[in-house]
Amino acid sequence: MSARMIDNHLLTDDFRNVMRLHFHSRVEFIGTLMEGILAVSADGKLVGANRGALEQLGMSGAALRMHSLTTLFGTTVGALVDRFRSPLATPMPVQLNGGRQFHIHARFNWPVWTSLADALGSVTEPSAGTVTSPAMAADAPMPTAPAPAAAPASAMGNGLAQLRTGDAQVASVVDKIRRVIDRDIPMLILGETGTGKELLARAIHMDSARAKQPFVAVNCASIPETLIEAELFGYEDGAFTGARRKGAVGKIVQANGGTLFLDEIGDMPVGLQAHLLRVLQERQVTPLGSAKSVAVDVSIICATHRNLREMIEAKQFREDLFYRLNGLAVRLPPLRERSDLMALVR
């Protein structure tokens, strides 16, 4: 799953100045690790694709390069700009020539308030004959993330470096995290109670570019089910009986610009999971009792001691939320398996 997340992130980075089509046969999987992503140039050529796109379309990179936006999905760049110029636009159903149906959502960074002609003129197209997406190159290996810059010296004492106390399992976890830190990849920390999941989350925050912004921790298991929604999303004055005058700012908004750590995410009520998924997809929070949304920019780190895959099978945890949170999953060993207990005691 981490390789798929990195693949998606690299493709989005490489093609930030062209249109990107996010699609899946099931609309609820758009925006998750399972979605396909296609990069489309201003004239409708398909110039990039992730692994998920090739798998869903059942095509090789060479076969996909033979198509354009029109021949594949039966639509045009102009039509997609018109439909998705609004941030509230819903995914559009499309059908391939063979009858297979997908839902697509277009994202683009050029100013949609200008004319389409101006927008098309502002896009830099790849040179002819150049393979611009690793996934579209025949037999191309999965891209790997570049090595992150070394942590600032001032942060070395409080960040991930402090966790290197001689245990090989923990060192492996730290190495994996360093490869994806600051790449907007959500992390899921697994492990028994007492293994130091929050300590690891704080260390990740300290070594990230968000270190000077808030780190907000929420233990989903310790907040009563009737209060956790108000605690996370905030509320307006009079939103419910007993609400504070003037309302309260939720934990997600408090973490804006920084890191939100959701401990024991497996204990979050199923109904609230849908609300959280919407926030992660839209990057907006609507406090209880309010009609206005607040834009948020947070890095998400979650932790749990539960087996989320078993909970998905039991319908106790949403599968789409799991794929949204499971960008990089790491497991901390229990204390009884660690070889650095003396160092921890000291």
C-alpha positions as CSV (number, residue, x, y, z in Angstrom):
1,M,0.0,0.0,0.0
2,S,2.9,2.4,0.7
3,A,4.3,1.8,-2.7
4,R,0.9,2.6,-4.3
5,M,0.6,5.8,-2.2
6,I,4.1,6.9,-3.3
7,D,3.3,6.1,-6.9
8,N,0.1,8.3,-6.7
9,H,1.9,11.1,-5.0
10,L,4.8,11.2,-7.5
11,L,2.4,11.3,-10.4
12,T,0.5,14.2,-8.9
13,D,3.7,16.1,-8.3
14,D,5.1,15.4,-11.8
15,F,1.9,16.5,-13.5
16,R,0.7,19.4,-11.2
17,N,0.3,21.7,-14.2
18,V,-1.9,19.5,-16.3
19,M,-5.4,18.0,-15.8
20,R,-5.5,14.9,-13.6
21,L,-8.4,12.5,-13.8
22,H,-9.1,10.5,-10.7
23,F,-11.4,7.5,-11.5
24,H,-12.8,4.2,-10.2
25,S,-15.7,1.9,-11.0
26,R,-17.0,2.6,-7.5
27,V,-17.4,6.3,-6.8
28,E,-16.6,5.9,-3.0
29,F,-13.1,4.8,-3.9
30,I,-12.2,8.1,-5.7
31,G,-9.6,9.8,-3.5
32,T,-8.3,6.5,-2.0
33,L,-5.3,4.4,-2.7
34,M,-7.4,2.2,-5.0
35,E,-8.2,5.0,-7.5
36,G,-6.8,5.3,-11.0
37,I,-5.1,8.6,-12.0
38,L,-4.5,9.8,-15.5
39,A,-2.6,12.9,-16.5
40,V,-4.1,14.7,-19.6
41,S,-2.4,17.4,-21.6
42,A,-4.2,20.5,-22.9
43,D,-5.0,18.9,-26.2
44,G,-6.4,15.7,-24.6
45,K,-3.4,13.4,-24.9
46,L,-2.9,10.9,-22.1
47,V,0.6,11.7,-20.8
48,G,0.7,9.9,-17.5
49,A,-0.9,7.1,-15.5
50,N,-0.5,5.4,-12.2
51,R,-0.5,1.6,-11.7
52,G,-4.2,1.8,-10.5
53,A,-5.2,3.3,-13.8
54,L,-3.6,0.6,-15.9
55,E,-5.0,-2.2,-13.6
56,Q,-8.6,-0.8,-13.8
57,L,-8.5,-0.2,-17.5
58,G,-6.9,-3.5,-18.2
59,M,-4.3,-1.9,-20.5
60,S,-0.6,-1.8,-20.8
61,G,1.2,1.6,-20.9
62,A,1.8,1.1,-24.6
63,A,-1.9,0.5,-25.3
64,L,-3.0,3.5,-23.2
65,R,-0.7,5.8,-25.2
66,M,-2.7,4.9,-28.3
67,H,-5.8,6.6,-26.7
68,S,-6.8,10.2,-26.1
69,L,-9.3,11.5,-23.6
70,T,-12.0,11.5,-26.2
71,T,-11.3,8.0,-27.5
72,L,-11.1,6.5,-24.0
73,F,-13.8,8.3,-22.0
74,G,-15.8,10.0,-24.8
75,T,-15.3,13.5,-23.4
76,T,-13.1,16.6,-23.9
77,V,-10.8,18.8,-21.8
78,G,-13.2,21.7,-22.3
79,A,-16.2,19.7,-21.1
80,L,-14.3,18.6,-18.0
81,V,-13.2,22.2,-17.2
82,D,-16.8,23.4,-17.5
83,R,-18.1,20.6,-15.2
84,F,-15.3,20.7,-12.6
85,R,-14.7,24.4,-12.3
86,S,-16.8,24.3,-9.2
87,P,-15.2,22.7,-6.1
88,L,-18.6,21.2,-5.3
89,A,-18.9,19.3,-8.5
90,T,-19.6,15.6,-8.1
91,P,-17.9,12.7,-10.0
92,M,-19.1,12.2,-13.6
93,P,-20.1,8.8,-14.9
94,V,-18.5,7.7,-18.1
95,Q,-18.5,4.5,-20.2
96,L,-15.8,2.8,-22.2
97,N,-16.4,1.4,-25.7
98,G,-16.6,-2.1,-24.2
99,G,-19.4,-1.0,-21.9
100,R,-17.4,-0.8,-18.6
101,Q,-18.5,2.1,-16.4
102,F,-16.4,4.4,-14.3
103,H,-16.8,7.6,-12.3
104,I,-14.2,10.4,-12.9
105,H,-13.3,13.5,-11.1
106,A,-11.0,16.1,-12.8
107,R,-8.5,18.2,-10.9
108,F,-6.4,21.0,-12.4
109,N,-4.4,24.0,-11.2
110,W,-4.8,26.5,-13.9
111,P,-7.2,29.4,-13.3
112,V,-10.6,28.2,-14.5
113,W,-12.0,31.7,-14.3
114,T,-10.1,32.5,-17.5
115,S,-11.2,31.4,-20.9
116,L,-10.4,27.8,-21.9
117,A,-8.1,29.1,-24.7
118,D,-6.0,31.0,-22.2
119,A,-5.8,27.9,-19.9
120,L,-4.7,25.7,-22.8
121,G,-2.0,28.1,-23.7
122,S,-0.6,28.1,-20.2
123,V,0.1,24.4,-20.0
124,T,3.5,23.0,-20.8
125,E,3.2,19.9,-22.9
126,P,5.7,17.0,-22.8
127,S,8.0,16.7,-25.8
128,A,6.9,14.3,-28.5
129,G,7.9,10.7,-28.0
130,T,8.9,11.1,-24.4
131,V,7.6,8.6,-21.9
132,T,6.6,10.9,-19.0
133,S,5.0,8.5,-16.6
134,P,6.9,5.6,-15.1
135,A,3.7,3.5,-15.0
136,M,3.1,4.1,-18.7
137,A,6.5,2.8,-19.7
138,A,6.6,-0.9,-20.5
139,D,8.0,-3.0,-17.7
140,A,8.9,0.2,-15.8
141,P,9.7,-0.4,-12.1
142,M,7.7,1.1,-9.3
143,P,9.0,4.6,-8.6
144,T,10.7,5.2,-5.3
145,A,10.6,8.3,-3.2
146,P,13.8,10.4,-3.1
147,A,15.7,10.3,0.1
148,P,14.5,13.1,2.4
149,A,16.8,15.9,3.5
150,A,18.5,15.3,6.8
151,A,16.6,16.6,9.8
152,P,17.8,20.0,11.2
153,A,20.3,19.8,13.9
154,S,18.0,21.5,16.3
155,A,15.4,18.8,15.8
156,M,17.7,15.8,16.0
157,G,17.4,15.6,19.8
158,N,13.5,15.5,19.8
159,G,12.7,13.8,16.5
160,L,13.1,10.4,15.0
161,A,16.8,10.3,16.0
162,Q,15.9,9.9,19.7
163,L,14.1,6.6,18.9
164,R,17.3,5.0,17.6
165,T,18.3,3.2,20.8
166,G,19.6,0.0,19.3
167,D,16.6,-2.0,18.4
168,A,16.7,-3.3,14.8
169,Q,12.9,-3.4,14.4
170,V,12.5,0.2,15.5
171,A,15.4,1.3,13.3
172,S,13.6,-0.2,10.3
173,V,10.4,1.7,11.2
174,V,12.3,4.9,11.4
175,D,14.0,4.3,8.0
176,K,10.7,3.7,6.3
177,I,9.2,6.9,7.8
178,R,12.2,9.0,6.8
179,R,11.7,8.0,3.1
180,V,8.1,9.4,3.0
181,I,8.2,12.3,5.5
182,D,6.9,15.6,4.2
183,R,5.3,13.9,1.2
184,D,1.7,14.4,2.3
185,I,1.3,10.6,2.9
186,P,-0.9,9.7,5.8
187,M,0.7,7.2,8.3
188,L,-0.9,4.4,10.3
189,I,1.0,3.2,13.4
190,L,0.1,-0.3,14.5
191,G,1.1,-1.9,17.8
192,E,0.0,-3.0,21.2
193,T,-0.9,-0.5,24.0
194,G,2.2,0.9,25.6
195,T,4.6,0.5,22.6
196,G,5.1,4.3,22.1
197,K,2.7,5.1,19.2
198,E,2.1,8.7,20.3
199,L,5.9,9.2,21.0
200,L,6.5,8.1,17.4
201,A,3.8,10.4,16.0
202,R,5.3,13.3,17.9
203,A,8.8,12.5,16.6
204,I,7.5,12.4,13.0
205,H,5.9,15.8,13.6
206,M,9.2,17.2,15.0
207,D,11.2,16.1,12.0
208,S,8.6,17.4,9.5
209,A,8.3,20.8,7.8
210,R,5.2,21.3,10.1
211,A,7.3,21.2,13.3
212,K,6.6,24.8,14.2
213,Q,2.8,24.3,13.8
214,P,0.5,22.6,16.2
215,F,0.6,18.9,17.1
216,V,-2.9,17.9,18.3
217,A,-3.5,14.4,19.7
218,V,-7.0,12.9,20.1
219,N,-7.6,9.6,21.8
220,C,-10.7,8.2,20.1
221,A,-11.2,5.6,22.8
222,S,-11.2,8.0,25.7
223,I,-13.9,10.4,24.5
224,P,-17.6,9.4,25.0
225,E,-19.3,8.5,21.7
226,T,-21.8,11.3,22.3
227,L,-19.1,14.0,22.5
228,I,-16.4,12.9,20.1
229,E,-18.0,14.5,17.0
230,A,-18.2,17.9,18.8
231,E,-14.6,17.4,20.0
232,L,-13.3,16.7,16.5
233,F,-15.3,19.1,14.4
234,G,-16.2,21.8,16.9
235,Y,-19.6,23.4,17.2
236,E,-21.5,26.7,17.1
237,D,-23.4,28.4,19.9
238,G,-26.6,26.5,20.6
239,A,-25.7,23.5,18.5
240,F,-26.8,21.1,21.2
241,T,-28.0,21.1,24.8
242,G,-25.1,22.0,27.1
243,A,-23.0,23.6,24.4
244,R,-20.7,26.4,25.4
245,R,-21.7,30.0,24.6
246,K,-19.9,31.1,21.4
247,G,-19.2,27.5,20.6
248,A,-15.9,25.7,20.5
249,V,-13.1,25.1,17.9
250,G,-12.7,21.5,17.0
251,K,-9.4,19.5,17.2
252,I,-9.1,19.3,13.4
253,V,-9.2,23.1,13.1
254,Q,-6.8,23.4,16.0
255,A,-4.3,21.3,14.1
256,N,-4.6,23.4,10.9
257,G,-1.1,23.8,9.4
258,G,0.3,21.1,11.6
259,T,-0.3,17.4,12.5
260,L,-3.5,15.7,13.7
261,F,-2.8,12.5,15.6
262,L,-5.9,10.2,15.9
263,D,-5.0,7.6,18.5
264,E,-7.0,4.4,18.7
265,I,-8.7,5.2,15.4
266,G,-10.3,1.7,15.5
267,D,-12.5,2.8,18.4
268,M,-14.1,5.7,16.4
269,P,-17.9,5.1,15.9
270,V,-18.7,3.9,12.4
271,G,-21.1,6.9,11.8
272,L,-18.4,9.4,12.6
273,Q,-16.0,7.6,10.2
274,A,-18.0,8.8,7.3
275,H,-17.8,12.4,8.5
276,L,-14.0,12.1,8.9
277,L,-13.7,10.6,5.5
278,R,-15.5,13.6,4.0
279,V,-13.2,16.0,5.8
280,L,-10.1,14.2,4.5
281,Q,-11.5,14.2,0.9
282,E,-12.6,17.8,0.8
283,R,-10.1,19.3,3.3
284,Q,-13.0,21.3,4.9
285,V,-14.6,21.0,8.3
286,T,-18.2,22.1,9.1
287,P,-18.7,22.6,12.8
288,L,-21.9,21.3,14.3
289,G,-24.7,23.7,14.0
290,S,-22.9,25.8,11.3
291,A,-23.7,26.2,7.6
292,K,-20.2,27.4,6.8
293,S,-17.2,25.2,6.2
294,V,-13.6,25.9,7.3
295,A,-10.7,25.0,5.1
296,V,-8.0,23.0,6.8
297,D,-4.5,21.7,6.0
298,V,-3.4,19.0,8.3
299,S,-1.1,16.0,8.1
300,I,-2.8,12.9,9.4
301,I,-1.2,10.2,11.6
302,C,-3.4,7.5,13.1
303,A,-2.7,4.7,15.5
304,T,-4.5,1.6,16.7
305,H,-3.9,-1.7,18.5
306,R,-6.8,-3.3,16.7
307,N,-6.8,-5.4,13.5
308,L,-8.6,-3.0,11.1
309,R,-8.9,-5.5,8.3
310,E,-10.8,-7.8,10.6
311,M,-13.0,-4.9,11.6
312,I,-13.7,-4.1,8.0
313,E,-14.9,-7.7,7.5
314,A,-17.1,-7.3,10.5
315,K,-18.5,-4.0,9.1
316,Q,-17.1,-2.2,12.1
317,F,-14.6,0.0,10.2
318,R,-15.1,1.6,6.8
319,E,-13.0,0.2,4.0
320,D,-12.7,3.5,2.1
321,L,-11.5,5.3,5.2
322,F,-8.9,2.5,5.8
323,Y,-7.5,3.0,2.3
324,R,-7.4,6.8,2.9
325,L,-5.5,6.5,6.2
326,N,-3.2,3.6,5.3
327,G,-0.7,5.5,3.2
328,L,2.3,4.0,5.1
329,A,1.6,1.5,7.8
330,V,4.3,0.7,10.3
331,R,4.2,-1.6,13.3
332,L,6.0,-1.0,16.6
333,P,7.2,-4.1,18.3
334,P,5.9,-4.9,21.9
335,L,8.4,-4.1,24.7
336,R,8.9,-7.8,25.3
337,E,10.4,-8.2,21.8
338,R,12.7,-5.2,21.9
339,S,16.5,-5.6,22.4
340,D,17.1,-2.0,23.8
341,L,15.2,-2.2,27.1
342,M,18.3,-1.1,29.1
343,A,18.6,2.0,26.9
344,L,14.9,2.7,27.4
345,V,15.2,2.4,31.2
346,R,18.1,4.9,31.1
